[in-house]
C-alpha cells in the first residue's frame, strides 16, 4: 500500500511563532492564532477534519456500492473539537455530518451503511479514543 507524507516547519515560540504545513500541492501557513483563535491560515484540526470527511465519504460510497446502492453524491463535513483538559489539549470528539443522494435506498439501509463507514474508515479507526458522532441524511 501507499505511504503518504506531509511536512511542517515551525519558527519561533508558541504564541509569536508561525509555520507552514505542506502535502501534495497543498501549502499553507499556520500559527497560534489560526489554531487557538480566529487568525488567518490553517491548523492541524482543520487538516484532520478534511481527512476524516474525505475518508468517511469514500468509505460510505464504497459500502453503498457494495450493497447494490450506487450513490450519486456523498457530502460530508467533519467538526474536530480541540479542547483543553486537565492533561493538556486533546481532541475528545469529532462530529460527522453527511448528506447523500442514493437513489432507491431506504433510510434504515442507508443509516446502517453510514454507521459501518463511520466505524470502519481508516481515519475513524485512528481516532477511536475520541467520541465520533454521526448525523446522516438522504437527499434527492
C-alpha positions as CSV (number, residue, x, y, z in Angstrom):
1,X,0.0,0.0,0.0
2,X,1.0,3.6,-0.4
3,X,2.8,5.7,2.2
4,X,1.7,9.3,2.2
5,X,3.8,12.2,3.6
6,X,3.3,15.7,4.8
7,X,5.7,18.1,6.5
8,X,5.6,21.1,8.7
9,X,8.1,23.8,9.8
10,X,7.6,26.0,12.9
11,X,9.7,29.1,13.6
12,X,9.8,30.8,17.0
13,X,7.9,30.3,20.2
14,X,4.4,29.0,20.5
15,X,2.5,32.3,20.7
16,X,4.5,34.5,18.4
17,X,5.9,31.9,16.0
18,X,4.5,30.7,12.8
19,X,4.9,27.8,10.4
20,X,3.8,26.1,7.2
21,X,2.3,22.7,6.5
22,X,2.7,21.0,3.2
23,X,1.4,17.9,1.5
24,X,0.9,17.2,-2.2
25,X,0.1,20.6,-3.8
26,X,-1.3,22.0,-0.5
27,X,1.0,24.5,1.2
28,X,-0.5,26.8,3.9
29,X,0.6,28.9,6.9
30,X,-0.4,28.1,10.4
31,X,0.1,29.9,13.7
32,X,-1.1,30.1,17.3
33,X,-3.9,32.5,16.2
34,X,-5.0,30.2,13.4
35,X,-5.2,27.2,15.8
36,X,-6.5,28.7,19.1
37,X,-8.1,31.9,17.9
38,X,-9.5,33.2,14.7
39,X,-6.3,34.0,12.8
40,X,-5.5,33.5,9.1
41,X,-4.1,30.2,8.0
42,X,-4.9,26.6,8.7
43,X,-4.3,24.3,11.7
44,X,-3.9,20.6,12.4
45,X,-7.5,20.2,13.4
46,X,-8.8,21.5,10.0
47,X,-6.5,19.1,8.2
48,X,-7.8,16.2,10.4
49,X,-11.4,17.3,9.6
50,X,-10.8,17.3,5.9
51,X,-9.0,13.9,6.1
52,X,-11.8,12.4,8.1
53,X,-14.6,13.8,5.9
54,X,-12.8,12.5,2.8
55,X,-12.1,9.1,4.2
56,X,-15.7,8.7,5.5
57,X,-17.2,9.8,2.2
58,X,-15.2,7.3,0.3
59,X,-16.0,4.5,2.8
60,X,-19.7,5.3,2.7
61,X,-19.7,5.4,-1.1
62,X,-17.9,2.0,-1.3
63,X,-20.2,0.4,1.3
64,X,-23.3,1.6,-0.5
65,X,-22.0,0.4,-3.9
66,X,-21.1,-3.0,-2.4
67,X,-24.6,-3.3,-1.1
68,X,-26.1,-2.5,-4.5
69,X,-26.9,1.1,-4.0
70,X,-24.8,3.3,-6.2
71,X,-24.6,6.8,-4.7
72,X,-24.8,9.9,-6.9
73,X,-23.1,12.0,-4.3
74,X,-21.9,11.9,-0.7
75,X,-21.1,15.2,1.0
76,X,-19.5,15.1,4.5
77,X,-18.5,17.8,7.0
78,X,-16.3,16.8,9.9
79,X,-16.1,19.1,13.0
80,X,-13.0,18.4,15.1
81,X,-13.2,19.7,18.6
82,X,-9.9,20.8,20.2
83,X,-10.4,21.2,24.0
84,X,-8.2,22.0,27.0
85,X,-8.3,19.2,29.6
86,X,-6.5,18.7,32.9
87,X,-3.8,16.8,30.9
88,X,-3.4,19.5,28.3
89,X,-5.1,19.9,24.9
90,X,-7.0,16.9,23.4
91,X,-9.4,16.0,20.6
92,X,-12.2,14.4,22.6
93,X,-14.8,14.4,19.8
94,X,-15.5,14.6,16.1
95,X,-18.9,15.2,14.6
96,X,-19.5,13.8,11.1
97,X,-22.4,15.2,9.2
98,X,-23.2,13.7,5.8
99,X,-25.8,14.2,3.1
100,X,-26.0,11.6,0.3
101,X,-28.1,11.2,-2.8
102,X,-28.6,7.5,-3.2
103,X,-31.5,6.5,-5.5
104,X,-33.7,3.7,-4.4
105,X,-32.4,3.1,-0.9
106,X,-34.5,3.2,2.3
107,X,-33.4,5.2,5.3
108,X,-32.7,2.1,7.5
109,X,-30.3,0.6,5.0
110,X,-28.6,4.0,4.5
111,X,-28.2,4.5,8.2
112,X,-26.6,1.0,8.6
113,X,-24.2,1.8,5.8
114,X,-23.3,5.2,7.3
115,X,-22.7,3.7,10.7
116,X,-20.5,1.0,9.2
117,X,-18.5,3.7,7.3
118,X,-18.1,5.7,10.5
119,X,-16.8,2.7,12.4
120,X,-14.5,1.4,9.8
121,X,-13.0,4.1,7.7
122,X,-9.2,4.2,8.5
123,X,-9.3,7.7,9.9
124,X,-12.2,6.8,12.3
125,X,-10.1,3.8,13.4
126,X,-7.2,6.1,14.1
127,X,-9.4,8.3,16.3
128,X,-11.1,5.5,18.3
129,X,-10.1,7.3,21.5
130,X,-12.4,10.2,20.5
131,X,-16.2,10.2,20.5
132,X,-17.3,10.2,16.9
133,X,-20.9,11.1,16.3
134,X,-22.8,10.9,13.0
135,X,-25.7,12.6,11.5
136,X,-26.6,11.1,8.2
137,X,-29.4,12.3,5.8
138,X,-30.6,11.3,2.4
139,X,-31.4,13.9,-0.2
140,X,-32.7,13.8,-3.8
